[in-house]
Amino acid sequence: MNPSPSESIGSSATSSARCPRCRRVFDCGARAAAEACWCVSMPALPTDALDASICLCPECLADAIARTRAMEGSAAPAPD
């Protein structure tokens, strides 16, 4: 279960991270040295879409994926 957004990192488990976009605290499997973080089940983003050193919360990552897909779709040529 994710900690509440008002909970500070200091009082959270060591696997907690704060999303740089929305500032919510969430569980980060990569920080907990888990075999796999929840984010590996999400579709991959192009390497230039995000700074690889940051972790986004599930909601912000889903938004980034949706925005990237929308931009890719609008950049496609129109069908004949």
C-alpha positions in Angstrom: 0.0 0.0 0.0 1.3 3.4 -0.8 1.9 5.9 2.0 -0.3 8.9 2.2 0.9 11.9 0.1 1.4 13.9 3.3 3.7 11.4 4.9 7.4 12.5 4.9 10.1 10.3 3.4 11.8 10.2 6.8 8.9 8.5 8.3 8.3 6.2 5.3 9.9 2.8 4.6 13.3 2.9 2.9 11.6 1.9 -0.4 9.6 5.2 -0.5 10.3 7.8 -3.0 8.8 11.2 -3.7 7.6 11.8 -7.3 9.3 14.9 -8.7 6.2 15.9 -10.7 3.4 15.6 -8.2 5.4 15.4 -4.9 3.4 12.3 -3.8 5.2 9.6 -1.8 5.1 6.1 -3.4 6.7 2.7 -3.1 9.7 2.3 -5.4 10.8 -1.3 -5.9 14.1 -0.2 -7.4 15.1 1.7 -4.2 14.1 -1.4 -2.1 16.5 -3.5 -4.2 13.5 -5.6 -5.2 13.9 -8.0 -8.0 11.5 -6.0 -10.1 9.8 -2.7 -9.4 6.1 -2.2 -10.3 7.2 0.1 -13.2 8.7 -2.8 -15.2 5.2 -3.9 -16.0 4.5 -0.6 -17.6 5.1 0.1 -21.3 8.6 1.3 -22.0 9.3 5.0 -22.8 11.8 6.3 -25.3 15.1 7.0 -23.6 14.8 10.7 -24.2 11.3 10.9 -22.7 12.5 11.0 -19.1 15.6 11.4 -17.0 16.6 7.8 -16.2 17.7 8.8 -12.7 14.2 9.8 -11.5 11.3 7.7 -10.5 7.7 8.8 -11.1 4.7 7.6 -9.1 2.4 5.2 -10.9 0.0 8.0 -11.9 2.6 10.3 -13.3 4.4 7.5 -15.2 1.1 6.4 -16.7 0.5 10.1 -17.7 4.0 10.3 -19.3 3.3 7.1 -21.2 0.0 8.3 -22.5 1.4 11.7 -23.5 4.3 10.0 -25.4 1.9 7.7 -27.2 -0.3 10.6 -28.1 2.6 12.6 -29.5 3.8 9.5 -31.4 0.4 9.1 -32.9 0.0 12.7 -34.0 3.5 12.6 -35.6 2.5 9.6 -37.8 1.7 10.4 -41.4 -2.0 10.4 -42.4 -3.1 7.3 -44.1 -3.7 7.5 -47.9 
